[in-house]
Every structure is written in C-alpha cells, then in structure tokens.
C-alpha cells in the first residue's frame, strides 16, 4: 500500500458546511431577538440580518471553491476521494440550505 | 446443511479455539450473569427490557383509547387520565424508542463492523443498569398513582410547584434524566467504537452504511441530550430549592423550558429514525439482490439531516408569539429537512427498482414503512407551514402526524429488522403462518387508529382532553380509532406469539439465511460471546463480503487475533479513516462494578426524589468513588511494546498509543459537556433578553478579586497537569505537580462556592441570581470532577499503571483541566458581566 492514511482531523470537514449553517441560524436568530428587544429600526435590523447572511454565504462559497479547486489528494487513495466527494456534497447542501432557509424570511416584517 | 464439509484437523483447530476464547470471554452462570459486560448479552437485555416498557406503554395507550372510544367516557377520572397519557408518551419515547434503537446498535454494531465488542464494556453495562433502574422508578410511580401528569414534554408552569405540587413531576425529571445518562454513555461508547474498532481494512468508504447511520445518530445524541438534561436539572432545582428559572414573577420564563426541551425533542425524532433508516438501508439491498444505490449521497444526506434536525426546534413553538421573520427561519428549515429524507427514500426505491426484489416477512414491514412514513412526512411538511400549524396546533392532527413519523418510522423498520436478524439471535426462522397475518393486523390497525386522528384533529378535537360531549362530530371517528388500536394490539400480540413459537419450534436455519453481505453473518449463529474467533480482514481487492466462506476461515483462526493470549479479552483498534491495525485493545472482563455503580446512582436519584439531600450527596460520592475504583482496574501495569496480532502484523497495546479509545471518549464527553454549558449560556442570555422583569432586578456586584482568584487557580491546575505529564514522560516523579493541582482546584472550589453564597439578588429571589449561581456551580462541579481525575492519577501512579510510555491518564487529566479552565473563564466572565447587561436593559426603549 503506497497510499497515505487520511488524517482523522480531515473528518471534521464533513461537519464544516453545516456548522456554518448552524452559525448562520444562531447569529440571525440572536441578532433578530436583540434588534427587536432593543427597538432597532426596521432598516438597520434588516441590514444587519442581510449582512450576516451574506457573510455566511460568502464563507460557504469560499469553502466550496477552495475544496473543489484543490481536488482529491491522490496520495490518500479511495478513502480520500470518498471523503473529498462527501465534503463537497455537504458544503453544497449547506450553501443551498442557508440560502433557502434564511434568505426569503428577510423580506418579512421584522418584529411583528 | 449445505455448507462445505471441513477437514477434521481444521475442525479440531476451530473447536479448540472456540473453547479457549469462550473460557476468556464467557459470562458465568447464575448470579454471575449480573456481572455481564458483553455487548451481545447487554444488547439482548436492552431489547427485552425495551419491549417490556413498550408493552406497558402500549397498554396505557389502549387505556386512553378505551376512555375516548365514546363520548362522556367515565372509564378514568381526569387525574388518572393525565397520568396515563403522560406515561404513555414518556415511556414510548424515553423507555422504548431510544433504548430500543440503542439495543439494535449495541447488539449489531460490533458484529457488522467485524470486531469483538465495544470499547468500554463496563460502560455498556452501566448504561443498561441506569436505564433499567430509571425505567423502574417511573413504572413504580405509575403503579403507586404518583406518575408524572403534565404531558410528556412537561411544560412549565404546569409542571412547576404551583400547579404540580406532588412528586409527580419530580419522578419524570429525575427518572428521565437517569435514563438519559444511559443514553449518553452508550452514545459515547458507540462513537468511539465505530471510529476506532472496525475490521482491519474497513476504511470509512467501505464501512457498511449501517455504521454511518449509527455513528451519526450517536453523535446527534451526544449533542441533543444535554439541553434536556440541563432543563431537567434547572426545573428540578426550581421545584426543590425555589430557584426561579421558569417563574416569570421572579425573572424566569416558562418558554426557556420549551426551548431546552425541543432542542432535544426535535433531533430526537431523527435519533429514532436514522438507526431505523440504517436497518432499511441494510435490509433492502439484501432483498433487492443488488448493492445499495447512492451510498455516497446517503452519507451526505445523513450528515445534512443530523444538522438540519437541530435547527428547527422552534417549529414546536409556532404559537407562542415569536415574530414572523424568526418563525419563517424555522418553517423553511422544517420544509427542507424533507429533502435529505427524500434522498434516502429514492435511494431505497432505486435499489428495489434496479434489483430483483423478493418478498419475505421483513420486506412486508419495509412496504409498511414506505406507506406510513411518506404519509407522516407529508403531514410534517403541512405542519411546518406556520398558518396551517396555527390551525392544527395542539389538535389530534399533530398526534396523528407524530405517530405516523415516530411510531411508523420506528415500529415498521424495527419489526423488519427484528424478523431479519432473529435467525442471528435464535438460529431459527420465523413461522410464516403467524408472521404474515401479524403484519397485516399491525398495518391495518395502525392506519385505522391514527389516520382517524387526522380527521378528528381537523374537526377541532384538542389533544389531551379526557372526554368530549358527543355533539362535536367526533364520535364515530374516535370509535374507529379505538377499534383500530385493538386490532394493532392483536397484531403485536401475534408477533410475540410468533417469537415464542419460533424459539420453540422454528425451523433451524443455516448461516446467512438471507444471502447477506455483511459481517454479522460470518460467525456461528447464535453468536458466541467473543463474536469472531478471529477478526476478519477486508483486503484491498475484496469488494463484496461472502460471510459463508469467511465464517469457516475465521472460525479456524485465520483472521487477526486467531488465538488466546494471557487470558486477555483482545480486539483490534484501527486507524479512524483507513481501518489499518493500530493498537491491541485489551478489554475488561465481567465485573459487578457496573451494577453497583448503577445501584449507587439509583440511590442518589431516589434520595433526591424523597428530598433526603444529604443521603443523595453521599450516594453521589459513592458513585464517583466507584468510577475511580473502576479506573484502577483498567489498562496494563507494564510495558509490552508491539505484540503480534496475526498476518505478520505487530501493534502496541492501547495503553501505549496516543490515539487510545479513552482519549476519543473524553473528547466525546467534553462535546456533550460543552453542549450543556452552551445551553446554560443560552439560558442566561435568553432570560436576560426575554424574561419579563430583568430590568427591575437589583444589579449584582460580584467580587472581581474573587473571580480573578478563581480563574488563576484554574489556570494553575491546568498548568500543573501539564507539569505532571512532562515529569512522568521524562522519567521523573509527578506527585508534586499533582499535589499542586489538587490544592489549586480546592481553592477554586472554595472561591466558587463562596461566590455562590454571596450572589445578589439571592438565587431564590430572582432568576438573575439563580443563573449566576448556576454558572458558578458549573465551575465548582468541574473542578470537583478534576479532583477525581487527580485522585485516580495518584492511585494509578502508585500501582504502576502510569509510566513514561503510558501517560494516557495524565493526558486525560490535562484535557479535563484545560476544559475546566476555559469554561471557568467564560462562566465567571459572564457572571462579572451581568451587572452591565442589566444596566443595558434599562436603557432600551
């Protein structure tokens, strides 16, 4: 076997995409709660929410591009290729989930 | 028997090996059975115990249907009805569903992954005893007429002292938390075992899909249970000591309970579903005669499902007054969670469509699952839509939906798996003349019972009412629902009869009766205590496993560890991703310690229940002492270096490697712990922003000096732990460093406890003081557990278990104290910040 073992820390990447999704949920829910509690104006609250969402989308897009561009490390053999595919799958799923879950609600009334 | 005839010499080799291994791995007869730690025994016990609780909960469900069969029913009075429906839900969820899926995982996972046992057999046994004792407490309370009566999700303020003054709610809070200890301990065990203990060569991309399902489920449990454990502790503390976390008149908020409960409650649906989906993904390819379609897509779907299921807990709270924008986050999340579920459904359908399916009893239940789960999923998308949910909330429509997704997603795959793996457990086949009618009775009865509830719900029947007047238009629907319940019960009774008949008269089957390609069939049936006489190896070229041929080879000892050595229970530890052999894991043998530890834990819980707090503290200390005692018997007391494990491979024992199972186990524990801590932080901030009268609270004035002392002592303890590690690694003595760490932790505990005594406002007067006290108590508790680590280090150093090549204990202590320091700084920092937070509240419009 000339393949190198995939380092166990690479497994964390399987959770990376949806961890960002969770981060977006926590951040948006918290900002919304604080904004409503402290009477922020609709415009500034919506702006904060949109900026937060955009930051998470950019982060996910960057992660996807970075991982996809580097391609699977052939030194890691089929296990590495499998994990690479799975990580990209989770990143795309997380990106789509973030856009669908948190994008349209920003058009709604903020604190009613 | 159609198997090839073995050569006599090879047969003799296999028999000799069997006798040697059975002597090492076996559990003694009579009372020694109570010392069992073997996963096969514990798995079977969990299955039987969970089915007993299922039967009890089923009877309770039938009682509710008798009560509701006709209007103005007087079969039960309202108080009894409250206890019956509360216990039906609680038992089904906490004492049947979760333990049952865990029992499948415990019994099957090591076998499917090609290893001999789990990484921590004593923890498996302890988990079982906690489950049994916790479940028994709840059952005895039911018989005594003091069972929980506030509904299975125990909403405050109904479950608070004011409205539930007896012990009913305490029974739920303490009993369920006790059972959750079992679930958490087993989840950690499963994560470590799947990642570190597979057949050599079983890289993650070649792991049976069942392993992925169970791995992700166990990880979900590690994160899902702590919020409920925290909520239960806080509510019990409120009920017992008057700290008002959920009392709005004193700065608490009842909605905090709902958040903490559903942070557990919604993922729990998937915690139940995913292992059953793993069962389906294992069974369907076997009966379709082709490999599973979309293995990689399913792995991605499982990961997506695991995360999405956590982010939609608020869809249980659509009617509590949350602004529309926030509701929409959770509404959309609830809708898209259907996508990864659908990926799996289509993968199963594609597997069937591209294969040559054959019908047998397990496939009948697979069909039943498809029908029922898809219906439940569709009504799930309906109630995910906020306007519809507002209409259907707390009606029987939700009861129907929940039973379709939880009961359907659980019961039908469970029975499919039950019939599929029964030949493995018993060595016999099902009796078709009973199994087939049993299926149809369960299927028809289930739909008759629960489909009608959609209609009663849409007609406005609220859940949990104990009777109705008869002029609402619900009469015949309720009657049919009750009739359906009895039909379903007859079906389940027939399944039980089938099992008994099968055990007594069932046709003996040859190994691997279904033609499966997973490793659990590559062993004698029923499986021996050691599972595999030698551990299978998945060579680089072997794509499809042939369990029949492999079994004979393994029985002759031609796999890894095909011999007995030193009377040790040996198995292999592998690299997490590639599955290459990495360490020799020596497992502990049968012991009564898990039973005694479980009994001590039960004593602590019971003493709390009856408000004997000093006794409870003593029992808790005994429990901690037994854990320390258990640690004294773990590992090896001298260096062995690499030892041969077969196939010309030598690996060191687990005591001499960096990636030992215990290391990963502590990381898993800390993940669970940090989830609980994060939930506590969330609770603090939630009360700050949402509770009604925080702005009027007296701003606390915590002592900055004391806080700095606490942080400094925690830092010293963490640094001393590093010092002890370096000292031992260099061949020196560590007792000085350990003593320093002990002193630092004692000082930290003293400061934290002293600070709790000085919290303003008094923790009983306002939730502000209560949360500050909770944060400080968290710090003191972790410093206290750190002391236990250090005591264990002392004892094991003296006994020779810790040496320059064996410093795992010290690494574990360092990791714990690092965690204690980091969380301590955050917790104390938040306590210091509370005055500023209260001041900020005063400035809002």
Interface residues (C-beta under 8 A of the other chain):
Chain A: X1 X3 X5 X6 X7 X8 X10 X11 X14 X15 X18 X19 X21 X22 X25 X28 X29 X30 X32 X33 X34 X36 X37 X38 X39 X78 X79 X81 X82 X83 X85 X86 X89 X90 X93 X94 X97 X100 X101 X102 X104 X105 X106 X108 X109 X110 X111 X112
Chain B: X195 X203 X204 X205 X296 X297 X299 X300 X303 X304 X306 X307 X308 X310 X311 X323 X324 X325 X326 X328 X329 X332 X333 X336 X340 X540 X575 X576 X577 X578 X580 X659 X685 X689 X690 X844 X845
